[in-house]
Amino acid sequence: MTTHDHDVLDRPPVHALLADGTTVCIRPVRPGDHERLRDLYERMSPENLRLRFFTVSHRSAATAVDRACGPARPGYRALLAETRGRAIGLAEYDTGGGGNTTGTGTETGTAATAATAGTADTADTAGTVTAEMSVAVADGLHHRGVGTLLVEHLVSAARADGITTFTADALCENHEVLKLFADLGLRTTRRFDGPEVRCTVRLDQDDAYLSAVEERGRAADVASLRPLFRPEVVAVVGAGRRPGSVGRAILHHLKTGGFTRRLFAVNPAAHAILGVPCHPSVAALPRTPDLAVLAVPAAAVPATAEECGKAGVRALLVVTAGLDAGRARALRDTCRVYGMRLVGPNCLGVCDTDPEVRLDATFAAAHPRPGTAGVAVQSGGVGIALLDGLSRLGIGVSSFASLGDKYDVSGNDMLQWWESDGRTDLALLHLESFGNPRAFSRTARRVTRRMPVLTVDAGRTEAGRRAAASHTAAAATRTMTRQALFTQAGITATHSIGELLATAALLHSQPLPEGTRVAVVTNAGGAGVLAADACAEAGLELPPPTPELAGDLRTVLPAGAAVGNPVDATAAVTEEQLGRCADRLLHYGGIDAVLVVLVPTAVAEATGDVLVRALTRAPGRRLRPVAVVRLEQDVPVTLLPAADGTTLPAYAEPQAAARALAHAARRSAWLARPLGTVPDLDGIATARAHEIADTYLATHPEGGWLDPRTCARLLDCYGIPQIAWAWAETEQDAVLAARRLRGPDGRVVMKAHWPGLVHKTEQHAVHLDLQGDAQVQAAFRDLDTRFGHLMTGVIVQPLAARGTELFAGVVQDEVFGPLVLFGLGGTATEVLADHAARLSPLTDTDVHDLITAPRCAPLLLGAHGSRPADLAGLEQLLLRLSRMAGDLPQLAEADFNPVLATPAAVTVLDARVRLLPRRAQDFYLRRLR
């Protein structure tokens, strides 16, 4: 077991949400906490002390306090939960490595219960390291999740220390203890022994545990946001008497928007503003606000926030911009100390159109239309554009948050709010940064199963390339990383605000298509050609009609109509004819959507508007999506009312309609896919891999590229197949290695190596097709002559068989985590840039996507009658690469190029791995930003 006792006291405090949405600080116990912990136990009732220590003696409590506040020792950790300086909970584990013992227990319905003291069993089975754990919660704070939150953090700390199992003893009468362990989401077994029961808890961070943590986090998050979106009392601090101030504008919006609850203004120089009662300070308000809107100068923000916290305010909306680093830090700290959720600073505001609240705390030009779209943005300007667009379309807004500088409330919070509010069925995001992309991805994957989540992929032109020069790092741009996140989470990523609104209009009003097959119908042939081009460019198909369908269409269309795809109904088409044509297509099983392109003409009575009306009355319209393009339309997209009360999206150009249909088709395909699972892999030696990484970094504290032998040992830990090879430092060693490794054709390959060498081919440090001892000797001498001052040795390999050369690699993105890349390999890998990427951990569906996405995929699947490559072996390679990157945070990048794929096997011919001194982080641990 690797313990990190030296950093116990260095771990920074973190803040997290309890079940009721209040904030608590979780931190390591320090020697100065002696009085806090003594107070925790002294406030416990005798019954609770009995449950905690199996005795009512205060001596046990004093011993527990001394143990927790004592010097750091191997195998022991203690975490404290506190609020405003008061200890409300304590959690500990002890492996017994320091010769100490600890009782165990946990939260019950009335108390924290204890366990028997005893020496922990460490390493009791192969690969198992066990620790005894205990947790105590202050009286009066049960059922608020204090104990569960502490246990989650204790589990995270224990896993980082190499502990695999917790044991805890409790009284059989303590049903709440057993329920807590059962509800954790971890594998738990019980063993009853008289009046006691021993719980054994495996600490594996599998999907079941992460899902349980997510559900607890979602409930707590939603509870914490209620004061922000459903406040009973709102105060605007800094509302001015003169028009033009932001505070006054927000106060005006709250009043004219019909806020249904209590509203106050804070201004020491006024008795009322806009008819709203005004008070000199937050402390002077007759009722404590749930939400305080701060529109004060930047210099006044920290003190005002402090005043709000002391008064008991539960949420802050800070619209003020221009906070320097010191003021920003003070604002954050104040919100954490007093448990206030924070939106902003530097933001447009928030609103919630629920008729029971009607909260509009923004300074947008107009009130948003009530509706069903949730909107979260960082840019206020983008927020105004989305609010206006959704109102114009008639979709409206359920709730809106301008996150601004995003000190606290994030897009992840908003997704969870919309998931639970009972009103939102469409989520729109514009996020310029991700605080915790891995947690965001898990939330988004869950939410996108229930509603479309759309975003604008901002910052696509940033190169984002890394300093290291491997093929993997060169290929992995930040754009590729974001796209992988969006794809795996099922998020619809658009390129502009206009495309976002166009897609939202379609998803809001139409059923999803089952595929990408589109029928284009037009009353002008040239317009149909434009639509066909737009569909093809968007990745949609235009299948020709069957003879039966073509014959049926001829019977309902004017003479001279062309019944291909596009269907040219001619300018003479009538309202009735167009309606029948659309209905035939919508009932035809060979297409998935209908795109109708219309232009007004004077040839027939049916003008453009009349023809559109025919579409809104088509009986089959709800079977498949219908989109309309009106080339004369002066707005990019609008929703037209239909006879049955629904709507039909109409676009000003075919490209917008085609892109919206393509996004809808991708969403449909994503929903139809299985969720995907991370497969179990055999032959994984994680502990040995950690030893290899730790040993290397102990001698190379700055990190670097592994030498070939260390690299091979690391890959062996994950069962990654490598071609046979030998290391040689002399000419004679190279000859002997070549004799041993020669394949059936007698040829070998020789590659030079020195620390830092990445691209051997570019350096001309490779010799191919070497036959006989003489050629091997000549190759070694050549390399030694040119690189002798650098070269530490050579690698000798048999010449590989013919096959498809591929590339696989991983880059550890500090924000997004490991990104796995795959595509065409060899010397042209960067020139052709035929790569796909997915974020680790890879599921089975992610691996399928990686293999089939690159343009070279047909070569692997058996193009032109050739045998397919070993796809199962390729899947295993990618899964094992993903596992290695997930296990080792020190793995900065890995580069396998080429990877040889043949029908018989998949083999890595050249591998490079770079390590950096990084520590593991628990990205799924519940904590606030």
ZADRENNU-589243 format. One record per residue (C-alpha): residue in three letters; x negated, y negated, z. Coordinates in steps of 0.5 Angstrom, whole numbers, plus 2048, in hexadecimal, padded with zeros to 3 digits. Example, Ala and Ser with C-alpha at 12.3 -4.5 7.8 and 13.67 -1.06 7.14 Angstrom:
2
ALA7E7809810 SER7E580280E 
This chain:
929
MET800800800 THR7FE7F97FE THR8007F4803 HIS7FF7ED803 ASP7FF7EB80A HIS7FA7E5809 ASP8007E1805 VAL8057E280A LEU8057DC80D ASP8037D8807 ARG80A7DA803 PRO80E7D4802 PRO8157D4805 VAL81B7D5800 HIS8227D3801 ALA8287D77FF LEU82F7D77FF LEU8337DB804 ALA83A7DE803 ASP83E7D8804 GLY8397D4800 THR8357D0805 THR82E7D0805 VAL8297D4809 CYS8217D3809 ILE81D7DA809 ARG8167DA80B PRO8117DE80F VAL8117DE816 ARG80B7DA819 PRO8087D9820 GLY80B7D3821 ASP8127D6821 HIS8127D9828 GLU8177D482B ARG81C7D5825 LEU81C7DD825 ARG81D7DD82D ASP8237D882C LEU8257DD826 TYR8267E282B GLU8277DE832 ARG82E7DC82E MET8307E382D SER8357E6831 PRO8337ED835 GLU8377F1830 ASN8347EE82B LEU82D7EF82E ARG82F7F7830 LEU8307F8828 ARG82A7F4826 PHE8257F882B PHE8297FE82E THR8297FA835 VAL82B7F4838 SER8247F283B HIS8217EC839 ARG81B7EF839 SER81C7F2832 ALA81D7EB82F ALA8177E8832 THR8137EE82F ALA8167ED828 VAL8157E6828 ASP80D7E782A ARG80D7EC825 ALA8107E7820 CYS80C7E1821 GLY8057E5823 PRO7FF7E581E ALA8007E8817 ARG7FE7EF817 PRO7FE7F5811 GLY8057F780F TYR8097F3813 ARG80D7ED811 ALA8137E8814 LEU8177E4810 LEU81C7DE814 ALA8227DB811 GLU8237D4814 THR8287CE813 ARG8267C7815 GLY8207CA819 ARG8247CF81D ALA8237D781C ILE8297DB81A GLY8267E1818 LEU8207E5818 ALA81E7EB814 GLU8177F0815 TYR8147F6812 ASP80E7FA815 THR80A7FF812 GLY807801818 GLY8007FF815 GLY7FE7FB81A GLY800800820 ASN8067FC822 THR80E7FE822 THR8147FB820 GLY81B7FC821 THR8207FC81C GLY8277F981B THR82C7F5817 GLU8327F0817 THR8387F3819 GLY83F7F081A THR83E7ED821 ALA8367EE821 ALA82F7F081F THR82E7F7821 ALA8287FA823 ALA824801821 THR81F805825 ALA818803826 GLY813808822 THR80D80881E ALA80F808817 ASP80D80D812 THR80980B80D ALA80780E806 ASP80C814809 THR80D817802 ALA8098167FB GLY80980F7F9 THR80D80D7FF VAL80C807804 THR811806809 ALA81280180E GLU817800814 MET81B7FA813 SER8207F5818 VAL8247EF817 ALA8287EB81C VAL82D7E681B ALA82F7E0820 ASP8367E1823 GLY83B7DD81F LEU8387DE819 HIS83A7E5817 HIS83E7E6810 ARG83A7E080D GLY8357E5809 VAL82F7E380E GLY82D7EA80F THR82E7EC808 LEU82A7E6805 LEU8247E780A VAL8247EF808 GLU8237ED801 HIS81D7E8802 LEU81A7EE807 VAL81B7F3801 SER8187EE7FC ALA8127ED801 ALA8117F4802 ARG8117F67FB ALA80C7F17FA ASP8087F57FF GLY8097FC7FC ILE80E7FE801 THR8138037FE THR818805803 PHE81B80180A THR81E80580F ALA822802815 ASP82680681A ALA82D80381D LEU832806821 CYS83780A81E GLU83D805821 ASN83A80081D HIS83E800816 GLU83C7F9814 VAL8347FC814 LEU83680180F LYS83A7FD80B LEU8347F880A PHE8307FD808 ALA835801803 ASP8367FA800 LEU82F7F87FF GLY82F7FC7F8 LEU8298007FA ARG8298077FB THR82A809802 THR82B80F806 ARG82D81080D ARG82B815812 PHE830816819 ASP82C81881F GLY831817825 PRO833810826 GLU82E80D821 VAL82E80E819 ARG82780D816 CYS82880980F THR82380A80A VAL823805804 ARG81F8057FE LEU81C7FF7FB ASP81C8007F4 GLN81F7FA7F0 ASP8237FD7EB ASP8297FA7E7 ALA82E7FC7ED TYR82A7F87F2 LEU8297F27ED SER8317F37EC ALA8337F37F3 VAL82E7ED7F5 GLU8317E97EF GLU8387EA7F1 ARG8367E77F8 GLY8337E27F5 ARG8397E07F0 ALA83E7E07F6 ALA8397DB7FA ASP8377D77F4 VAL83F7D67F3 ALA8407D47FA SER83B7CF7FA LEU83D7CC7F4 ARG8447CA7F6 PRO8437C47FA LEU8407C27F3 PHE8467C37EE ARG84B7C47F3 PRO84A7BF7F9 GLU84F7BC7FE VAL84C7B67FF VAL8477B27FA ALA8437AC7FC VAL8407A87F6 VAL8397A47FA GLY83779E7F6 ALA83D79C7F2 GLY83D7957F1 ARG84278F7F0 ARG84078D7EA PRO8417907E3 GLY83B7947E0 SER8397987E6 VAL8387A07E5 GLY83B7A17EC ARG84179C7EA ALA8427A07E4 ILE8427A77E7 LEU8477A47EC HIS84C7A17E7 HIS84C7A87E3 LEU84D7AC7EA LYS8537A77EB THR8567A77E4 GLY8557AE7E3 GLY85A7B07E8 PHE8557B37EE THR85A7B67F2 ARG8577B67F9 ARG8537B07FD LEU84F7AB7FA PHE84A7A67FD ALA8457A17FB VAL83F79F7FF ASN83C7987FF PRO83B794805 ALA83D78D801 ALA84478F7FF HIS84B792803 ALA84D7957FC ILE84B7967F5 LEU8507977F0 GLY8557987F5 VAL85179E7F8 PRO85079D800 CYS84879B801 HIS84479C807 PRO83D79A809 SER83A7A0809 VAL83B7A8809 ALA83B7A8810 ALA8407A3811 LEU8457A780C PRO84C7AA810 ARG84B7B180D THR8447B480B PRO8447B5803 ASP8437BC800 LEU8407B87FA ALA83C7B27FA VAL83A7AE7F4 LEU8337AB7F4 ALA8337A57F0 VAL82E7A17F4 PRO82779E7F2 ALA8217A37F1 ALA81E7A17F7 ALA8247A27FC VAL8267A97F9 PRO8227AD7FF ALA8257A9805 THR82C7A9802 ALA82B7B0801 GLU8297B1808 GLU82F7AD80B CYS8337B2807 GLY8307B8809 LYS8317B5811 ALA8387B480F GLY8397BB80D VAL83A7BA806 ARG83A7C0802 ALA8387BE7FB LEU8347B87F7 LEU8357B67F0 VAL82F7B17EF VAL8307AD7E9 THR82A7A97EA ALA8247A97E6 GLY81D7A77E7 LEU81B7AB7ED ASP8137AC7EE ALA8107B27F1 GLY8117B07F8 ARG8187AE7F8 ALA81A7B57F4 ARG8167B97F9 ALA81A7B57FE LEU8217B67FB ARG81F7BE7FA ASP81D7BF801 THR8237BB804 CYS8287BF800 ARG8257C5802 VAL8247C380A TYR82C7C180A GLY82E7C7805 MET8317C2800 ARG8327C47F8 LEU82F7BF7F4 VAL8307BD7EC GLY82B7B97E9 PRO8287B47EA ASN8287B07E3 CYS82F7B37E1 LEU8367B17DE GLY83A7B47E4 VAL83F7BA7E4 CYS8467BB7E3 ASP84B7C17E4 THR8527C07E1 ASP8567C57E5 PRO85C7C17E6 GLU85C7C27EE VAL8557BE7EE ARG8557BA7E8 LEU84D7B87E9 ASP84A7B47E4 ALA8447B17E8 THR8407AF7E1 PHE83F7A97DE ALA8407AB7D7 ALA8457A77D2 ALA84B7AB7D3 HIS84E7B07D7 PRO84D7B77D4 ARG8537BB7D2 PRO8557C07D7 GLY8547C77D4 THR8507CE7D4 ALA8497CC7D2 GLY8437CC7D8 VAL83E7C77D6 ALA8377C67D9 VAL8317C27D6 GLN82B7BE7D8 SER82C7B97D3 GLY8317B47D5 GLY8327B27CE VAL8337B97CC GLY8387B97D1 ILE83C7B47CE ALA83C7B67C7 LEU83E7BD7CA LEU8447BA7CE ASP8467B67C8 GLY8467BC7C3 LEU8497C17C8 SER84F7BB7C9 ARG8507BA7C2 LEU8507C17C0 GLY8557C27C5 ILE8517C77C9 GLY8507C37CF VAL84C7C47D5 SER84D7C87DB SER8477C57DF PHE8417C17DD ALA83A7C07E0 SER8347BC7DE LEU82E7BF7E1 GLY8297B97E0 ASP8237BB7E3 LYS8267C17E6 TYR8237C17ED ASP8287C67EF VAL82E7C87EC SER82C7CC7E5 GLY82F7CF7DF ASN82F7D67E3 ASP8347D27E8 MET8387D07E3 LEU8397D77E0 GLN83B7DA7E6 TRP8407D47E8 TRP8437D57E1 GLU8447DC7E2 SER8487DC7E8 ASP84C7D57E7 GLY8527D97E3 ARG8527D37DE THR84C7D47DA ASP84C7D87D4 LEU8467D57D0 ALA83F7D27D3 LEU83B7CD7CF LEU8347CC7D1 HIS82E7C77CF LEU8287C97D4 GLU8217C67D2 SER81E7CA7D8 PHE81F7D17DC GLY81E7D17E3 ASN81E7D97E4 PRO8207DC7DD ARG8207E37DF ALA8257E17E4 PHE8297DD7DF SER8287E37DA ARG82C7E87DF THR8317E37E0 ALA8327E17D9 ARG8337E97D7 ARG8387E97DC VAL83C7E37DA THR83C7E47D2 ARG83F7EA7D3 ARG8457E67D5 MET8457E07D1 PRO8407DD7CC VAL83A7D97CE LEU8387D47C9 THR8317D07C9 VAL82D7CB7C5 ASP8267CE7C4 ALA8237C87C6 GLY81B7C77C5 ARG81A7CC7BF THR8157C87BC GLU8107C97C2 ALA80A7CD7C0 GLY8097D07C7 ARG8037D47C5 ARG7FE7D67CB ALA7F77D57CB ALA7F57DC7CB ALA7F47DF7C4 SER7F77E67C3 HIS7FC7E77BE THR8017E87C3 ALA8007E17C6 ALA8007DE7BF ALA8077E17BD ALA80A7DF7C4 THR80D7D87C3 ARG8127D57C9 THR8177D57C3 MET8167DD7C2 THR8177DE7CA ARG81D7DA7CA GLN8207DD7C4 ALA81F7E47C8 LEU8227E17CE PHE8287DF7CA THR8297E57C6 GLN8287EA7CC ALA82D7E67D0 GLY8327E67CB ILE8327DE7CA THR8347DB7C4 ALA82E7D67C2 THR8307D17BD HIS82B7CB7BA SER82F7C57BB ILE8357C27BF GLY8397C27B9 GLU8387CA7B8 LEU8397CB7BF LEU8407C77BF ALA8417CB7B8 THR8407D27BB ALA8447D07C1 ALA84A7CE7BD LEU84A7D57BA LEU8497D97C0 HIS84E7D57C4 SER8547D67BE GLN8527DC7BA PRO8517E47BC LEU84A7E67BB PRO8497EA7B5 GLU8477F17B5 GLY8417F07B0 THR83E7EB7AB ARG8427ED7A5 VAL8467E67A3 ALA84B7E579D VAL84A7DE79A VAL8517DB797 THR8517D4794 ASN8557D078F ALA84F7CE78B GLY8497D2789 GLY8437CE78A ALA8457CD791 GLY8467D5792 VAL83F7D578F LEU83C7D0795 ALA8407D479A ALA83D7DB797 ASP8367D8798 ALA8377D579F CYS8397DC7A1 ALA8337E079E GLU82F7DB7A1 ALA8327DC7A8 GLY8317E47A7 LEU8387E57A5 GLU83A7EA7A0 LEU83F7E979A PRO8427F0798 PRO8457F1792 PRO84D7F3792 THR84F7FA791 PRO8537FB78A GLU8597FC78F LEU8587F5792 ALA8567F178C GLY85D7F4789 ASP8617F278F LEU85E7EB78F ARG8607EA787 THR8677EB789 VAL8677E578E LEU8637E078B PRO8647DC784 ALA8627DE77E GLY85A7DD77C ALA8587DE783 ALA8527E2784 VAL8527E778A GLY84B7E978B ASN8487E6791 PRO8487E0792 VAL84F7E0790 ASP8517DA78B ALA8587D978C THR8587D3787 ALA85A7CC788 ALA8617CF786 VAL8627D378C THR8687D1790 GLU8697D1798 GLU86D7D8798 GLN8687DB793 LEU8627D9797 GLY8667DC79E ARG8677E279A CYS8607E3798 ALA85D7E179F ASP8627E67A2 ARG8607EC79D LEU8587EB79F LEU8597EA7A6 HIS85D7F17A6 TYR8577F47A2 GLY8537F87A6 GLY84D7F77A2 ILE84B7F07A4 ASP84A7ED7AB ALA84C7E67AA VAL84F7E17A5 LEU84C7DA7A3 VAL8517D679F VAL84E7D079B LEU8537CB799 VAL8527C4795 PRO8597C0794 THR85B7C078C ALA8617BD788 VAL8617C3784 ALA8677C6788 GLU86C7C478E ALA8677C7793 THR8627C2795 GLY85D7C479A ASP8617C27A0 VAL8667C779E LEU8627CC79C VAL85F7CC7A3 ARG8667CC7A6 ALA8677D37A2 LEU8617D67A6 THR8637D47AD ARG86A7D87AB ALA8667DE7A8 PRO8697E47AC GLY8627E87AC ARG85F7E27AF ARG85E7E47B6 LEU85B7EB7B3 ARG8547E87B1 PRO8517E17B2 VAL8537DC7AC ALA84E7D67AB VAL8507D07A7 VAL84C7CB7A3 ARG84F7C57A0 LEU84A7C179C GLU84D7BB79D GLN84D7BB7A4 ASP84A7B57A8 VAL8487B87AE PRO8447BE7AF VAL8497C37B2 THR8507C37B5 LEU8557C77B8 LEU85B7C77B4 PRO8627C97B7 ALA8657D07B5 ALA86D7D17B5 ASP86C7D67BB GLY8687D17BF THR8617D37BE THR85C7D07BA LEU8587D17B4 PRO8517CE7B3 ALA8507C97AD TYR8497C77AB ALA8467C27A6 GLU8417C67A3 PRO8407CE7A2 GLN8397CE7A5 ALA83C7CC7AC ALA8427D17AB ALA83D7D77A9 ARG8397D67AF ALA83E7D67B3 LEU8417DC7B1 ALA83A7DF7B1 HIS8397DD7B8 ALA8407E17BA ALA83E7E77B6 ARG8387E77BA ARG83B7E77C0 SER8407EC7BE ALA83A7F17BD TRP8377EF7C4 LEU83E7F17C7 ALA83E7F77C4 ARG8387FA7C6 PRO8367FE7CC LEU8347FA7D2 GLY82D7FD7D1 THR8298007D7 VAL8228007D9 PRO8208087D8 ASP81C80C7DD LEU81580D7DB ASP8118137DD GLY8098137DE ILE80980C7E1 ALA80380B7E6 THR8058047E8 ALA8018047EE ARG7FA8067EA ALA7FC8017E5 HIS7FC7FC7EB GLU7F57FE7EE ILE7F27FD7E7 ALA7F57F67E6 ASP7F37F47ED THR7EC7F87ED TYR7EB7F47E6 LEU7ED7ED7E9 ALA7E97EE7EF THR7E27EE7EB HIS7E57E97E6 PRO7E97E47EA GLU7EA7E07E4 GLY7ED7E57E0 GLY7EC7E77D9 TRP7EC7ED7D4 LEU7EB7F47D6 ASP7E67F87D4 PRO7E87FE7CF ARG7E78037D5 THR7EB7FF7DA CYS7F07FD7D5 ALA7F18057D3 ARG7F28077DA LEU7F78027DB LEU7FB8047D5 ASP7FA80B7D7 CYS7FE8097DE TYR8048087D9 GLY80380E7D4 ILE8028097CE PRO7FF80D7C9 GLN7F880B7C6 ILE7F480E7C1 ALA7EE8127C3 TRP7E780E7C4 ALA7E180E7C7 TRP7DC8087CA ALA7D58087C8 GLU7CF8037CA THR7CA8067C6 GLU7C98087BF GLN7C880F7C1 ASP7CE80F7C5 ALA7D280C7BF VAL7D08127BB LEU7D28177C0 ALA7D98147C1 ALA7DA8147BA ARG7D881C7B9 ARG7DD81D7BF LEU7E38197BC ARG7E281A7B4 GLY7E981C7B2 PRO7EB8217AC ASP7E881C7A7 GLY7E181B7AB ARG7E28137AB VAL7E280F7B1 VAL7E38077B3 MET7DE8037B7 LYS7E07FD7BB ALA7DB7F87BF HIS7DD7F57C6 TRP7DB7F07CA PRO7DF7EC7CF GLY7E47E77CC LEU7E47EA7C5 VAL7EB7EA7C3 HIS7EC7EA7BB LYS7E77F07B9 THR7E87EF7B2 GLU7E87E87B1 GLN7E17E87B5 HIS7DF7EE7B0 ALA7DD7F27B6 VAL7E17F97B3 HIS7DE7FE7AE LEU7E38037AB ASP7E28097A7 LEU7DB80B7AA GLN7D98127A8 GLY7D38167AA ASP7CE8147B0 ALA7CA80F7AB GLN7D080B7AA VAL7D280B7B1 GLN7CB8097B3 ALA7CB8037AE ALA7D18017B0 PHE7CF8007B7 ARG7C87FD7B5 ASP7CC7F87B1 LEU7D17F67B7 ASP7CB7F67BC THR7C77F17B7 ARG7CD7EC7B6 PHE7D07ED7BD GLY7CA7F07C2 HIS7CA7E97C6 LEU7D17EA7C8 MET7D37F27C7 THR7D47F67CD GLY7D57FC7C9 VAL7D97FF7C3 ILE7E08037C2 VAL7E080A7BE GLN7E680C7BB PRO7E88117B6 LEU7EB80E7B0 ALA7F380E7B1 ALA7F88117AC ARG7FC80D7A7 GLY80280A7AA THR8068047AB GLU8017FF7AF LEU8057FB7B5 PHE8047F67BA ALA8077F67C1 GLY8057F27C7 VAL8077EE7CD VAL8067E77D0 GLN8087E57D7 ASP80B7DF7D6 GLU80B7DB7DD VAL8127D97DC PHE8167DE7D8 GLY8127E47DB PRO80F7EA7D6 LEU8117E97CF VAL8107EF7CB LEU80E7EE7C3 PHE80E7F37BE GLY80D7F37B6 LEU8097F47B0 GLY8027F57B2 GLY7FB7F57AF THR7F77EF7AD ALA7FD7EC7AA THR8017EC7B0 GLU8007E47B1 VAL8007E37AA LEU8077E67A9 ALA80A7E57B0 ASP80F7EA7AF HIS8107EB7B7 ALA8167EC7BB ALA8167EA7C3 ARG81A7EC7C9 LEU8197EB7D0 SER8177F07D5 PRO81A7F57D8 LEU81C7F87D2 THR8227FC7D1 ASP8248017CC THR8287FC7C8 ASP8227F77C9 VAL81D7FC7C6 HIS8227FE7C0 ASP8227F77BE LEU81B7F67BF ILE81A7FC7BA THR81F7FA7B5 ALA81E7F27B5 PRO8187F17B1 ARG8187F17A9 CYS8137F77AA ALA8197FB7AD PRO81A7FF7A6 LEU8138027A6 LEU8148057AD LEU81B8087AC GLY81980B7A5 ALA81A80779F HIS81A809798 GLY81A81179A SER81481179F ARG8158147A6 PRO81680F7AB ALA81180E7B1 ASP8118117B8 LEU81780C7BA ALA8178107C1 GLY81080F7C2 LEU8108087C0 GLU8168067C5 GLN81280A7CA LEU80C8057C9 LEU8107FF7C9 LEU8138017D0 ARG80D8037D3 LEU80A7FC7D1 SER8107F97D4 ARG80F7FD7DA MET8087FB7DB ALA8097F47DA GLY80E7F47DF ASP80A7F87E4 LEU8047F37E3 PRO8057EC7E4 GLN7FE7EB7E3 LEU7FE7ED7DC ALA7FE7E77D8 GLU7FE7EA7D1 ALA7FD7F17CE ASP7FC7F27C6 PHE7FD7F87C3 ASN7FB7F77BC PRO7FB7FC7B8 VAL8008017BA LEU8008067B5 ALA8078097B4 THR8088107B0 PRO80D8157B0 ALA8098197B5 ALA8078147BA VAL80680D7BC THR7FF80B7BE VAL7FC8057C1 LEU7F58047BD ASP7F37FE7C0 ALA7F57FB7C7 ARG7F37F47CB VAL7F67F27D1 ARG7F47EC7D5 LEU7F57EB7DD LEU7F67E57E1 PRO7F67E47E8 ARG7FE7E47E9 ARG8027E67EF ALA8097E97EE GLN80F7E57EF ASP8167E87F0 PHE81A7E47EB TYR8217E77EE LEU8207E57F5 ARG8267E07F7 ARG8237D97F8 LEU8247D27F6 ARG8207CE7F1 
